[in-house]
């Protein structure tokens, strides 16, 4: 568990927060807590963070990374199709009207 004193822990509607700057040891201890749940209190800021000692956290990170990769790949495909349509439209004759 974190080496924070009870006075350092605060909650707002059940959500933990802490704005005192933590030491490096507290940061490392906060993100690696074997035997604890997937979510642990952040050493600095508001809310919870992933416990990297829990296997479920790595599954969540993998799912988010896979979804981000799929989103990037689908965005590239759409952009290529749009560019092809614009290029095909630009190759034709152009009519210029001058009054």
Backbone bond lengths (Angstrom), bond angles and torsions (degrees), N, CA, C in turn:
res aa  C-N    CA-C-N  psi(-1)  N-CA   C-N-CA  omega(-1)  CA-C   N-CA-C  phi
1 X - - - 1.443 - - 1.526 108.97 -
2 X 1.298 116.76 162.32 1.461 121.04 179.46 1.515 110.76 -64.76
3 X 1.310 115.83 151.75 1.453 119.64 179.49 1.526 111.29 -91.81
4 X 1.324 116.15 28.89 1.465 120.26 178.71 1.522 109.23 -78.54
5 X 1.314 115.62 147.12 1.450 119.99 173.93 1.518 108.97 -75.79
6 X 1.310 116.59 162.39 1.455 120.64 177.55 1.531 110.60 -63.36
7 X 1.340 117.09 -27.63 1.459 120.42 179.54 1.528 111.87 -70.70
8 X 1.339 117.98 -24.17 1.461 121.70 -178.61 1.523 112.95 -79.78
9 X 1.313 118.11 -15.38 1.457 121.67 -176.90 1.528 109.42 -94.15
10 X 1.318 114.89 128.87 1.454 121.14 178.43 1.528 107.99 -132.80
11 X 1.326 116.44 153.10 1.454 120.58 175.42 1.518 109.58 -133.17
12 X 1.321 115.04 151.15 1.453 122.80 175.06 1.513 106.25 -131.74
13 X 1.324 117.19 109.95 1.458 123.67 -174.03 1.527 111.20 53.80
14 X 1.321 116.65 39.89 1.454 122.07 176.73 1.521 115.03 83.50
15 X 1.337 118.41 -1.94 1.462 121.73 179.47 1.521 108.33 -99.54
16 X 1.336 117.11 123.29 1.466 119.05 -177.22 1.530 112.32 -73.60
17 X 1.317 115.62 147.86 1.460 120.37 173.96 1.519 109.18 -145.91
18 X 1.316 115.02 153.35 1.456 121.50 178.32 1.528 108.01 -155.96
19 X 1.324 116.95 126.77 1.452 121.28 -179.00 1.522 112.90 -117.73
20 X 1.318 116.69 7.67 1.468 120.05 173.37 1.526 107.64 -79.59
21 X 1.337 118.09 132.57 1.461 118.49 -178.95 1.532 111.55 -63.81
22 X 1.341 116.94 125.82 1.463 119.79 -179.30 1.531 111.21 -83.03
23 X 1.305 115.43 160.02 1.465 120.52 173.36 1.528 108.56 -80.66
24 X 1.308 117.14 165.83 1.464 121.08 178.96 1.524 110.60 -60.75
25 X 1.311 117.18 -38.11 1.467 121.51 178.88 1.539 110.58 -62.65
26 X 1.331 117.57 -40.78 1.468 120.82 178.53 1.522 111.34 -66.75
27 X 1.333 117.56 -38.11 1.466 120.54 178.73 1.525 110.21 -64.35
28 X 1.318 116.70 -47.97 1.461 119.92 179.69 1.522 111.63 -63.14
29 X 1.326 116.89 -39.85 1.468 120.95 179.52 1.529 111.17 -68.16
30 X 1.323 117.04 -30.74 1.465 119.92 -178.45 1.519 112.13 -70.20
31 X 1.321 118.05 -37.63 1.458 121.30 -176.02 1.527 113.39 -91.07
32 X 1.321 118.92 -6.94 1.470 121.93 178.43 1.515 108.54 -131.96
33 X 1.333 116.14 92.72 1.460 122.10 -178.78 1.528 109.60 -127.61
34 X 1.327 118.00 85.86 1.467 120.19 178.88 1.531 111.21 -59.00
35 X 1.311 115.03 139.55 1.460 120.11 178.65 1.518 114.14 87.44
36 X 1.315 117.72 -6.71 1.468 120.73 178.35 1.527 109.57 -95.80
37 X 1.325 116.53 173.82 1.459 120.92 -179.06 1.529 111.32 -72.70
38 X 1.317 115.79 -179.66 1.460 121.58 -177.53 1.526 111.89 -66.85
39 X 1.299 117.91 -35.90 1.459 122.04 -179.77 1.528 110.05 -105.38
40 X 1.320 115.48 135.02 1.462 122.02 178.17 1.520 108.66 -131.25
41 X 1.335 115.88 158.78 1.461 120.02 179.09 1.518 110.77 -63.64
42 X 1.334 115.76 140.78 1.461 119.95 177.08 1.522 109.78 -70.49
43 X 1.334 117.02 145.81 1.467 118.49 176.90 1.523 112.16 -75.36
44 X 1.352 116.95 -19.95 1.460 121.58 178.34 1.524 107.68 -150.39
45 X 1.307 117.55 130.47 1.455 120.93 178.76 1.513 112.17 111.08
46 X 1.332 114.36 -158.36 1.458 121.88 -174.06 1.524 109.44 -115.72
47 X 1.325 116.84 134.07 1.452 121.61 171.18 1.508 115.15 98.55
48 X 1.323 113.55 -149.49 1.455 122.14 -173.87 1.521 110.52 -121.07
49 X 1.315 115.68 164.41 1.455 122.25 176.67 1.524 108.15 -138.26
50 X 1.333 115.78 171.04 1.458 120.14 179.88 1.525 111.26 -78.68
51 X 1.307 115.45 139.01 1.453 122.59 174.96 1.527 106.97 -89.00
52 X 1.318 117.84 107.28 1.455 121.53 -174.61 1.526 113.36 -71.47
53 X 1.312 118.38 -6.40 1.461 121.47 174.93 1.528 111.48 -86.35
54 X 1.311 117.91 -6.10 1.456 123.01 -179.23 1.532 108.87 -100.91
55 X 1.318 117.98 131.39 1.463 121.62 -176.82 1.514 112.53 -64.09
56 X 1.327 117.53 -28.71 1.466 120.52 -179.86 1.533 111.62 -64.34
57 X 1.318 116.44 -31.72 1.465 120.16 177.38 1.517 110.92 -63.89
58 X 1.327 117.45 -39.91 1.460 120.85 179.71 1.522 110.89 -69.36
59 X 1.335 117.59 -33.23 1.470 120.41 175.30 1.523 109.20 -65.03
60 X 1.331 117.51 -44.27 1.463 121.23 179.04 1.523 111.13 -62.14
61 X 1.328 117.61 -42.28 1.465 121.51 178.45 1.532 109.93 -63.17
62 X 1.329 117.42 -41.71 1.462 121.43 178.59 1.514 112.66 -63.43
63 X 1.338 117.35 -41.83 1.463 121.49 179.29 1.530 110.13 -64.86
64 X 1.319 117.48 -44.33 1.466 120.81 179.22 1.525 110.41 -63.57
65 X 1.327 118.00 -42.29 1.465 121.25 178.84 1.530 111.27 -63.60
66 X 1.337 116.88 -41.65 1.468 120.24 178.87 1.520 111.22 -64.70
67 X 1.325 117.35 -42.73 1.462 120.45 178.78 1.531 111.29 -65.16
68 X 1.321 117.40 -38.71 1.466 120.60 177.84 1.528 110.50 -65.42
69 X 1.337 117.27 -39.57 1.462 120.43 178.48 1.523 110.73 -65.79
70 X 1.333 117.76 -41.10 1.460 120.98 178.00 1.524 111.31 -65.13
71 X 1.314 117.26 -38.50 1.461 120.63 179.24 1.525 110.43 -66.01
72 X 1.323 117.49 -42.18 1.463 120.55 177.48 1.517 110.87 -62.97
73 X 1.321 116.67 -42.59 1.457 120.61 -178.75 1.526 111.08 -66.02
74 X 1.329 118.58 -40.83 1.463 121.00 -179.75 1.524 110.38 -70.09
75 X 1.318 118.71 -32.83 1.457 121.83 176.86 1.514 111.75 -66.46
76 X 1.330 118.75 -36.55 1.461 122.78 177.62 1.525 110.26 -67.30
77 X 1.332 118.34 -41.11 1.459 121.63 179.92 1.526 111.06 -63.40
78 X 1.323 117.57 -42.73 1.460 121.11 179.76 1.521 110.74 -65.04
79 X 1.320 117.06 -38.72 1.455 120.87 -179.05 1.533 110.31 -68.04
80 X 1.304 118.19 -38.52 1.465 121.82 178.22 1.517 109.81 -63.18
81 X 1.342 118.33 -44.04 1.461 121.94 179.29 1.516 110.96 -63.04
82 X 1.302 118.43 -42.25 1.459 122.76 -179.85 1.521 110.00 -64.76
83 X 1.327 117.68 -41.63 1.462 121.74 179.18 1.523 110.42 -64.15
84 X 1.331 118.33 -38.82 1.455 121.97 179.94 1.525 110.40 -64.74
85 X 1.328 117.92 -41.25 1.463 121.39 178.36 1.515 110.97 -65.31
86 X 1.337 118.17 -41.63 1.456 121.28 179.88 1.522 110.56 -66.44
87 X 1.320 118.22 -39.02 1.460 122.14 179.94 1.522 109.87 -66.10
88 X 1.317 117.91 -42.51 1.458 121.35 179.00 1.524 110.61 -63.34
89 X 1.307 118.59 -37.95 1.455 122.00 179.55 1.529 110.90 -71.19
90 X 1.313 118.09 -31.56 1.467 121.82 -178.56 1.518 112.41 -76.57
91 X 1.325 119.74 -19.98 1.462 122.21 -176.04 1.538 112.86 -76.87
92 X 1.303 118.15 -18.72 1.451 121.27 -176.99 1.529 112.69 -78.31
93 X 1.339 116.48 173.37 1.474 119.84 178.75 1.516 111.78 -66.38
94 X 1.313 115.11 154.22 1.458 122.05 -179.28 1.523 108.48 -117.67
95 X 1.306 116.68 130.84 1.456 121.15 178.25 1.518 108.58 -100.81
96 X 1.336 116.87 127.39 1.458 122.07 -179.60 1.523 107.64 -116.19
97 X 1.311 117.82 124.39 1.464 122.92 178.41 1.516 109.12 -104.35
98 X 1.346 116.17 126.37 1.467 120.19 178.58 1.514 106.84 -122.13
99 X 1.282 117.78 129.19 1.466 121.06 -179.85 1.509 110.70 -101.60
